[in-house]
């Protein structure tokens, strides 16, 4: 019998209660009561070392907090860093704990520095060391290195060493109590290393802290976030960097696996991998904020990951470009709040999703517009992708949301196919690269005409989720973002009104109606945060700054106390849901803030340049002179104002 089948895991710590620290290879989640409940070592997608987040302390955790009563506890990151400072006040005194993962030494360390501020505070440390998602209880022994006590824990290929005050065994755990007075400093350090090697030397914590703070602040100083959301944007940019592996350039979609989309539900997925879509969108955002080196790193990762036959291109890869991401269940873990199964791997890596070609081409076009020179391999790779897409784009796919139902002709996927060929043609015409611009522009126009014929419902004046359907999809909000239509095109305004009417729940957007059965899964899900940020961007691009600000203010109020966002949000119970922190949520926040800033400054004409548009290009139009955009019909039913008014009858008016 598995452990999860015979134990009640109790009420879980709220997802929003977790802060993240990281070392650009992996990340740990720390609760507000000082418990590290999630950590994979040595990489984001490695087996979990602490997995209590998805079970209980039996699956491994590391707690540190004062003994006895606590008068007050507050936490925040040191400005522009991922060094977490937690201030504890007790009746006897006050102390601080600084949690961080050092940068620059190429080995996984977790440091917990305790410093006395006034009076005296007694702390209790407890550590339950587990390997392989809590399934392996290690062999543990206590020893000393120099004059410092150490705890060694080994299971199979991995060992961790914990240095700090002497610990005592307590039922497959270890604990230590120690007291700090004013000015006292106690360092607790856990280091992972391969078990066949000798323990690494002790860490110079003072030096590691200095280097880590300086690195994060130097990186953050290179961006100038737009007001009035500069604080949220800066933290979001930092999150995107923290989720990027410094060795490979791979960008993890989230730090966690299997945090559920609904309470107790089975929509639990592993997001610790690199999606071409999310990574491409992240690079576009980072380029907008001046992070050119990161774009070059990701392009290098892309060239390595998808090297080979274009037919073998996947939607996602491991952090280092690994291709086999077989999905299986961890039966030993009960799941967050009992939401089983806990999944490792992601079967979606085998899916066909045509939209990734468009997102990659848009991102690389943006890189060219930002001044990145093509390498010997980068442009031939793009040409090969377009050649493959030319032969195969007519086939159905599973779309941006990775449905596990039947393949369909998703309108969003088709629009991204259009974007791929459009950017290919423009690369030739605007940057002088070799290629058949006329052919690619002609294909783009064919795709465009098909979408307007089969993916648009003239009766309701809206684009639809997939051909032949009356369903809506929040991903359609990306059509103006890629330049397929203008944001104020009557067809787009009709689509916005229909999305507001069909997909808005408590003022936030669902991805699509799960009740329609398109995804082949049971259960429901909560509003998807990125979709609501896309709606902010749409409002701003149309000049409706009041609506954009109203929704943006609400969305940014959902960040937790240290500025992090998960994948979804439950507006009824006011809590985060899904994997966290979510790259897509944070990059959509940055785009939305950028759009508002541009609209408020009267620079709406510059918004296409954020997408890598040319100065002379017109959104929604191929650069081939022989391919004019389709005529915009004037008899579309309701006017945009009437459509919005109709939507407001059934949904909250976010502009009030």
N, C-alpha and C positions, 0 to 999 in steps of 0.2 A: 504494500500500500504506500502510495506517495505521501510525503509529509503534508502536502497541501490538502489531501483528502481527509485528514483526521484532525485538522486544527482550525479554529476560528481565528482569523488574523486581526479581528477587531476593526475599530474605526481608523482609517488611514489619515496620515498627516495631509492637510490640503496641499494640492500641487503648488498653489501660489505661495506656500510657506517656504519654498526652497529658493536658496541663492545658489549661484554656480561659481566655482573657481576652476581654472584650467591652466594648462601649460603648453597649449597649441599642439597637443597630441591626444589629450583626453580631458575629461572634466569630471568634477565631483559635485554632487548636490548636497547642500547643508541646510538643515531645518533651522527655524528661529530659536529652537531650544538646544542648538549646538550638536546635532546628530548628523554625521555624514552617512547618508542612507543609500547612496548610489555612487559607484566608481568602477569603471572598467579600466583594466591595466594590461598592456601599456598604451593601447589605442582606444579611440572612441568605440570601435566595433569589436574589441577584445571581450572575452568573458568577464562578467562582473565579479569584482573582488568584494565590494559591499553591495548587497542586493536587497536590503531591508525595505527599500521603496516598494518592491513588488512582493513583499511577504511580511516578515516580522524580523526581529533581531536575530532569529535563528539563521537567517540568510546572510548575516554579516552587517555590522555597522560600527561606527566609532563615535562615541558620545563624549562631550566635554561640557560641563556646566557646574555652577556652584552647588554645594550641598545646602540643605535647609531651604529657607524661604528666600524668594527673590522679590525685591521691591520694584525693580524696573529692568527691562532689557530692551536695548535699541541696537540696530545694526545698519550699516551702510558700507558701500565700497569707498575706499580712499579715492578721491576724485580722479576720474579717467583711468582707473585701473580695475583689475579683478582681484585686488587684495581686500578681503572682507573683514571689516572691523565690527566686532560685537561688544557693546558696553553692558556690563552686568553690575547692578546695584543690589546689595544686600543690607540688612540692618547693621552689619559689622563693617562694611566698606564698599569699595568700588574697584573693579578690575576690567581690563580689556583683553579680548582674544582676537588675534590677527590670524586669519586662515588664508593660506595662499599656496599655489603650486609654483615653485621657482621656474624661471625661464633660463634658457641658455646653457644648461649643463647636460642636455640630452639623456636625462634619466628621470624616471617618474618619482618625484618626491611630493609629499603632502606635509606642510608645516603648520603647526598650531602653536603660535607664540602667545603666552599668557603674561600679562604685565600688570602689576599692582599699581593702582592710582592713588588710593587713600585707604586708611584703616587696614584691615586684613580680610581676605576672602579665601575660603577653602573650596577647592575644586575637586570633583570626582571625575576621573577618566575611566571609561569602560570601552573595551575593544573586543569584538567578536570577529575573529579573522576566518574568512571562508574563501574558497576558490571555486571557479566554474559555476557561477550563478547560485552559490550557496550549497552546491551539492557535495563539495569536498571539504571535510574538516581536516585542517593540516596537522602535521606533527609540529609541536611547539616546544621550544626549550629556551630557558633564560641563561644569559651569559653576560660577559662584560667585554667592552672594547676600550682599551685604555682604562680610564677610571669611570666610564659611563655605563650604566646598566643597559642591556639590550634584550629584546625579545625577538627570536627568530621563528618564523612560521614557514614550513615548506610543504608543498603538495605538488608532486609531479614536476613539471618543468619550471615552476616559479617559486620564488622565495620573497618574503617581505621581512624587513628588519625595522623594528620600532625602537627608537632611542628616546630616553627620557627617564623620569623617576621610576624607581623599582616598582614592579607590578606584582599582584598576587592572583593566582588562578581561582576562578569562580565558575565551576560548571561549564566547561568549554568556552569560557571567556576569561579575560584578565582585567584587573582593575587597579587603580592607584589613586590615592588621595594626597593632595599637597596644598600648602597654604602660601599665598603671596601677600607680602606687605607692600607698602608704598615704595615704588622703584624696583621691586624684585621682578625678575624675568625668568620664566621657565619655558623651555622649548621642547615640544613634542614633535618628532619627525618620523614619518613612515616612508620607507624607500623600497621600491620593487626592483628585483633583479633576477636574471636567470639562475635557477637553482644549482647549475653546474659550475657557477663562478663563485669567487670569494666575495664577501660583503664589501660594498664600496666604502671608502673612507667617510667619516662624519661630514655632514654638510656645514659649511660656514654660513649660518643663518643670517647674520648681519649683512654679509656681502650678497647673499642670494636675495634678500629683501630689497636691498638697494638696487640691484640690477633689474629685478622684476618691476619695481615701481617705475624706474626710469624708462624701461622698454615700453610699458603700456602708455605712459604719458607722452613719450616721443611719438608713438604711433597715433595717438588721439589728436595730438597737436597739428597733424597734417590736414585735418578736416576743419571746415568752417560750417557747422550745421546752421540751417535756416531758423530764424526766430519765427514764431514764438515757441517752437517745439524743440529748441536746441538740446535741452537736457535729454529728452526721450530719443532724439535722433542720435546723439553722441553715444548713448548707451547701446542703442541698436547696432550702430556701426561696430562698436566694441564686441558685441555678441557675435556678429558675423565673422569678425577676425578670430575670436576665441574658438569658433567652430571650424576653423580652417587649419589643417595640418601643415606645420611649417616645413616639413620635409618633402611631402608629396604635392602640396597645393590643393589636395582634395578638400571639399567643403561639406561637412556633415550636415544633414538636414535637421538634426536635433541631437541632443546628448543622451536620449533615453530610448528605450523600447517599451512597447505594450502599455503605456499609460492610456487608459480607455477613453473613447470618445463619448461614452455615456456610462453612468454608474452601473457597475456590474455587467456591462455588455461585453460582447465578443469582438467588437471592432477595435482590435488592439494590434498595432503594427510596429515593426522595427524600423526606426528612422535614422539609425546611426550610419547611414551610407551616403554616397554622393549621387544625388539625382542630377542629371545633366540640366534639367529644367531649373531647379532651385539654384544650382551653381551658376548657371548662365545669368539668371536674374540678379543674383548677388553681385556678380562681376559688373553688371551694368550699373548697379547702385554704387559700388565702390569707385568705379571710374568717374561717375558724376561728382564724387567727393574727392577726387584727386589721387586715388590709390592705384596708380599705374602699375607698380611692381606686382601687386596682387593679381592684376589682370594677366600679366605675363606669366606668373606662376601657374595660374589656372589654365591658360592656354597650353602650357607645357604638360600639365597633367592630362588635359584632354587629348593631346596628340599621342601620349603614351597609352592612355586607357583604350581609345578606340582604334588604335593601330591595327591594320589588317583589312579584311574585306568589309566594305560598307554594310553588307547584308547582316553582319554580325554585331552591328552597333546596338548597344543596350540602352535602356532608359536610365540605368543606375549601375554603380560599381562600388566596390569596396574602397576604403580610404586610399589605398595604394594603387587602385585600378583593377582590383581582383574582379573576376567575372562571375564566379559561381557563388551565389548568395542563397543557397538552398534554405528553404523555410522549414522550421520544425518547432515543436512545442517543448518548453521546459516544464515537465510535469511536476517537478519538485517544488515549484513556486506557485503559491495560491493566486497571485495576481494582485494588482493594486486594489485594495478594498474587496478582494475576492473576485475581481474581474478577470476571469480566465478565458482563453489561454494566454500564457506569456510566450511570445514568439521571438525566435532568433532567426535572422535571415528574412528575406522578403521575396516571395514568389513572383512579385510584380516585375522582377528583373527579366523575366522571360516574355513579358508582354510586348505587343506592338503598339507604339504611341507615336503618331506622326508629328505631334506638336513639338517634340524635342528638337527636330531638325530646324524648325523655325526659331525656336528660342536660342539655339546655338548660333545660328546665322545672324540673328539680330544682335546678340552679344558681341560676336566677332566684328560685325559692322560698326558697332559702337566703339570697339577698341580701335578700329582703323580711324574713325572720326576723331578719337582722342589722341591720335598720333602714333599708335603702336605700328611698327613696320611688320609686314608679313615676313615669316621665316621661310626657309627653303621648303619646309613641309606643310606649313599652315594653310596656304592658299590651295595647293593641290589636294589637301584633305577636304576642304570645303567643296571643291569641284567634284570630287568623288562622291561626297554626300549628295550633292544635287543630281548627279548622274543616276545614283541609286534611287533617289526619291522620284525622279522623272519616270522610272519604270514601275514604280510600286505605289504611288500616292493614292491611286484610285481605290485601293483596298480599304476596308473598314478597320477600325482600331478600337482600343479600349479607353482612349481619351485621357485628359489631364488628371482625372480623379482615380485612374487605375481600377476601373470597375472590374468585378469578378463575374459579371454576367456576360452576355453575348457581345461580340464586337459590333459596332455601329459606325455610321458615318457622322461623327460628331462635328458640329459646325465650328467649334473652337479649334479642333485639330485641323480642319480644312483651312481656316484662316491662317493658322501657323504655317501650313504648307505654302499658302500664298506669300507669307512673309519671307520664307526661305528663298523662293525664286525671285522675289522682288529685291531682296538684299544681294543676291547673286548678280542680277542684272546691274544693279547700282554700283556694285564693287568694280565692275568693268567700266562703266560710264563715268563714274565719279573719281575713281582711284587709278584708272589705267591698267587694271589687272587683266591678264589674258582670259578669254572666255567668250561664249556666245551669248551676249547680252540680249540680242533680239529673240533668240529661242527661249531663254529663261523668262523674259518679260512676257512673251506670248503665253507660256504655260501659266504664269501668274494670273494673266487676264482670263484664261480658261477657268482656273480655279475660282476666281472672283465671280465670274458669271454663273458658275455652278452654285456657289453659295447663295447668291442673290435669287437664284431660281428655286433651289431646294432647301436652303437653310433659313429662309425668311418667310414669315407668315404675313401677307399683306392685309389680311382681314383684321388681325389684332395689331398690326404694325410693330412686329417684333421679330428679331432673330430667335431661333429655337435651339434646343439642346442638341438635337440630332435630326437628320433628314426624315421627314414624315411624322415627326412628333409635334405635340403642342406643349411639351414641357419646356421649362426655362432652366438656365444654367448660369450661375454667377460668373463663370469663366468668360462669358460673353462680354463682360465689362472690360476685358483686355483688348477688344477689337480696336478701340481708338488708341490704346497704348502702343500698338504695333503699326498704326497708320492705316489700317484697313478701311476705316471710315473716320470722319471727323467726329469729335465728341458731341457737337451740336447738330449733326446730321439728323433729320427727322426720324429716320429708321433707328438710330441709336437712342434717341430720346424716348421713342416708343418702347424700345427694349428695356431701358432703365425703368420706365413706369411699370412694365409687366413684371420685371424682377422684383421691384418694390412690393408689388401686389401679391406675387406668388411665393416669394422666398424670404420675405422679412418676418422675423419672429422677435417680438419684444424689441423692435428697433434695430436688430442685427440680421445679417444675411446668412442663410443656409447656402451650402454649395449648390444643392439641387434637392428636389423632393425625394427622399429615400422611399417614401410610400409608393412611388411609381414603379419600384422594382427594377430600375435600370441597372443597379449595381450588383444584383444577384446575392445580396446579403440581407440577413434579418436584422431587425432593430433599427433604432433611430440614431441621430447624432445632434450635437448642439451647433449653434452658429459658428462658422469658420471665420476666424478673425481676419485673415488676409482678404477675404471677399468684401468685408465691410470697408477695409482700407482702400480697395479698388473703387468702391463707390465714392469715397471721399475724393479720390483722384478724378473720377468722372465729374463730380459736382464742380470741382475747381477748374477743370479744363473747359467746362461750359460757362465759367464766370460766375457760378452760383456760390460765391465764397461763404455766404451766410450758412447755407446748408452744409458745405464742406467743413467749416469750423465747428458747427454744432455736433456733427457726427464725430469729427476728429477729437474734440474735447472729451466726448464720452468714451471713445476707444482708448485714448491715452490714460484715462482714469482707471483702466483695467490693469495697467502694469502693476506688478507687486511692489513691495517696499524698496526693492533694489533695482527696479526698472525692467524686469523680465516678463515676457509673454509666452504663453503656451500656444498650442495649435488652435484650440477652440475655447469657447466661453459659454458658461451657463448663466444667462441673464436673470433667471428666476431665483437661483440660489447664490448668485454673484460669486462664481468660483471658476477657476481655470480647469480646463479638461484637455486631454490629449498630451502628446509628447512635448517636452519642455527642455530648455528654451527652444522655440521653433524658429528656424532661420527664415522661413517664408513669412511668418507674421512680422518679424522685425524688418525685413527688407521692404515689405509692403508699407509698413509704417514710415520708413524713410522716404519712399516714393510719394506717399500721400503728403507728407510735410513739405517736400520739394515742390509739389504741385500747388499747394496753398501759397507758399512763399512766392512763387512765380506769378500766380493770379493776383495776389495782393499788391505786388509791385507793378502790375500792369504789363507783365512780360509773358503773357500767354503765348505769344508767337514763338517764344524760345523753348516751349515745352517739347516740341518734336526733337530738338537737339539733344535732350536728355535721353531720347531713345536712339540716338545715333543717326537722326535724319540730317540730310544736307540742307544748306541754307536755301538752295533754290528748289528743293523738292517739295511736293505737295502730298500731304498725308492721304493715303487711300488711292494713290495714282502711281502706275508703273512709270519708270523713266523712259520706256520705249516710246518714241514719238508716235508709233503706229498703234498704240494701245491706249486709247482714251478711256477714262473711267466711265462706268455706266451712268446713264442719266438718273438723277434723283427724281422719283415720281412726286407729283404734287398732290395726288389724291390718295393720301395714306390714312384716311379715316380721321381719328381724333388729331387735333393739333397737339404739339408737345405739351402746351400748357394744359389742355383738356385731359391728356393722358395722365400727367402728374396729378392733376386735381382728382381724377378718378381713383388713382392709387392711394391718395391721401384719405379717401373715405374709409378704407379698410386697414390702413397702416398708420403708425404714429408719424406725425409731422415732425421730422427731425430738425426743421429749420426754426421752430418756435422756441 
